[in-house]
Amino acid sequence: MRLAAVLALLVAGLAVLWLVREQVPEPALVAGAYDPPRPAPAFTLDGSHGAPVTLDRFRGQVVLLTFGFTHCAAVCPTTLATLAQARSALGERAEGVQVVFVTVDPERDTVEQMRPYLAAFDPTFVGATGDPATLATVREAYGVTAEREGDGPDYAMAHTSSIFLIDRAGRLRAMMPFGHDAADFAHDLNLLLEG
């Protein structure tokens, strides 16, 4: 009789633990999540590392896709510095993360211009450029806008500054607005690297 009572209590305890475990929510992304995730729009662009840039090339890694230009005064260098800090915070797991910087200024951003610019932040960062029509198609697929401001050689580009998080399977998982710190990116990258 005593053994039956102990077994009943043990079974009841395990059932409670199972129910509590089932109710613990999964850790959430800081970035705005796409629900449900969807395939990231594909593209083929000229890469700053001398090879074509496609998302398929980075399958198995988490991709941080950002749009910008090398003559940017504040937003782009701040974004790239933040992404470099986030990768650094990951330690050995950083090998599972690839930053891709797509130019919104193909007139000035050649692969030769982007290579040293990006390497100053992180030598693994890859720049991508192409002809204006192809780049416009890529921007449209991601809902990114870009508009030239000013005349002469020192013109600026007003553009969408959010960063897209693409998982190892090539799915668009989230979009992080400009202004988040490296810790927020590291948090989300760790979640996507586990998934």
C-alpha positions in Angstrom: 0.0 0.0 0.0 2.8 2.4 1.0 4.7 1.6 -2.3 1.5 2.4 -4.4 1.2 5.8 -2.6 4.8 6.7 -3.3 4.5 5.7 -6.9 1.3 7.7 -7.2 3.1 10.8 -5.8 6.0 10.3 -8.1 3.8 10.1 -11.2 1.8 13.2 -10.0 5.1 15.1 -9.5 6.4 14.2 -13.0 3.1 15.2 -14.5 3.3 18.6 -12.8 6.9 19.1 -13.9 5.9 18.2 -17.5 3.0 20.7 -17.4 5.2 23.5 -16.0 7.9 22.8 -18.6 5.3 22.9 -21.4 4.1 26.3 -20.2 7.6 28.0 -20.2 7.6 30.2 -23.3 10.5 29.9 -25.8 12.9 32.8 -25.6 11.7 35.6 -27.9 13.8 37.5 -30.5 14.4 41.2 -29.7 14.0 42.0 -33.4 10.6 42.2 -35.0 9.9 38.6 -36.0 8.3 37.5 -39.3 5.5 35.2 -38.3 5.6 32.9 -40.0 9.2 33.0 -41.3 9.4 33.0 -45.1 12.1 32.4 -47.6 14.4 35.4 -47.9 14.3 36.9 -51.4 17.2 35.5 -53.5 19.7 37.7 -55.3 23.0 37.4 -57.1 25.3 40.4 -56.8 29.0 41.2 -57.3 30.9 40.5 -54.0 33.7 42.5 -52.5 35.6 39.2 -51.8 35.8 38.5 -55.6 33.0 36.0 -55.8 29.3 36.4 -56.5 27.1 37.1 -53.4 24.1 34.9 -53.1 22.2 33.8 -50.0 22.7 30.2 -51.0 26.4 30.7 -50.6 25.9 31.3 -46.9 23.4 28.5 -46.3 24.1 27.0 -42.9 25.0 30.4 -41.5 22.9 33.1 -40.0 23.0 36.1 -42.3 22.7 39.7 -41.2 21.7 41.6 -44.3 22.1 45.4 -44.2 21.8 48.1 -46.9 24.0 51.2 -46.9 26.8 53.0 -48.6 30.5 53.6 -47.8 30.2 57.4 -47.9 27.6 57.4 -45.1 28.4 59.8 -42.3 26.8 58.1 -39.3 24.2 55.4 -39.6 26.1 52.9 -41.8 29.4 53.0 -39.8 27.4 52.8 -36.6 25.5 49.8 -37.9 28.6 48.0 -39.1 30.5 48.7 -35.8 27.5 47.3 -33.8 27.4 44.1 -36.0 31.2 43.7 -35.5 30.8 43.9 -31.8 27.9 41.4 -31.8 30.0 38.9 -33.8 32.9 39.4 -31.4 30.6 38.8 -28.4 29.7 35.4 -29.9 33.2 34.0 -29.6 33.7 30.8 -31.6 30.0 30.9 -32.6 30.8 33.9 -34.8 31.8 31.6 -37.5 28.1 30.8 -38.0 27.3 34.4 -38.8 27.8 36.3 -42.0 27.2 40.0 -42.5 26.3 41.1 -46.0 26.3 44.8 -46.8 24.4 45.6 -50.0 25.1 49.1 -51.4 22.5 51.6 -52.2 25.1 53.7 -54.0 26.5 51.7 -56.9 27.9 54.8 -58.5 30.6 55.1 -55.9 30.6 51.7 -54.1 32.6 49.4 -56.3 33.9 46.1 -55.0 37.3 47.8 -54.7 35.8 50.6 -52.6 33.8 48.3 -50.3 36.6 45.8 -49.6 38.8 47.9 -47.3 35.9 49.9 -45.9 34.2 46.7 -44.6 37.5 45.1 -43.5 38.0 48.1 -41.2 35.0 46.8 -39.2 35.4 43.0 -39.6 37.4 41.2 -42.3 34.6 38.6 -42.7 32.0 41.2 -43.8 31.1 40.9 -47.5 29.9 43.8 -49.6 27.6 43.4 -52.6 27.0 45.6 -55.5 25.6 45.5 -59.1 24.0 47.6 -61.7 21.3 50.1 -60.5 18.4 48.1 -61.9 19.4 44.9 -60.2 20.0 46.6 -56.9 16.6 48.3 -57.1 15.0 44.9 -57.6 16.8 43.6 -54.5 15.7 46.6 -52.4 12.1 46.2 -53.6 12.1 42.6 -52.6 13.1 43.5 -49.0 11.0 46.7 -48.8 14.1 48.9 -48.7 14.0 52.5 -50.0 16.9 54.6 -51.1 17.0 58.1 -52.5 19.9 60.4 -53.5 20.1 63.6 -51.6 22.1 66.5 -52.9 24.2 67.2 -56.0 27.9 67.0 -56.7 30.4 64.4 -55.5 29.5 64.6 -51.8 25.8 63.6 -52.2 24.2 61.4 -49.5 21.7 58.6 -49.7 18.6 58.4 -47.6 17.8 54.8 -47.1 16.1 52.2 -44.9 18.4 51.3 -42.1 16.9 48.1 -40.7 18.9 44.9 -40.5 17.4 41.6 -41.8 18.1 38.4 -39.9 18.1 35.3 -42.1 18.4 31.9 -40.5 20.6 28.9 -41.5 17.9 27.6 -43.8 17.6 30.8 -45.7 14.4 32.0 -44.1 13.7 35.6 -43.3 13.2 35.5 -39.5 13.3 39.1 -38.2 14.1 42.7 -38.9 16.1 44.8 -36.3 15.5 48.6 -36.5 18.5 50.9 -36.4 19.5 51.9 -32.9 19.7 48.5 -31.1 23.0 47.7 -29.4 25.3 44.8 -29.9 23.8 42.8 -27.0 20.4 42.7 -28.7 22.0 41.3 -31.9 24.1 38.8 -29.9 20.9 37.7 -28.1 19.0 37.1 -31.4 22.0 35.5 -33.1 22.4 33.0 -30.3 18.8 32.0 -30.6 19.0 31.6 -34.4 22.3 29.7 -34.1 20.6 27.2 -31.8 17.6 26.7 -34.1 
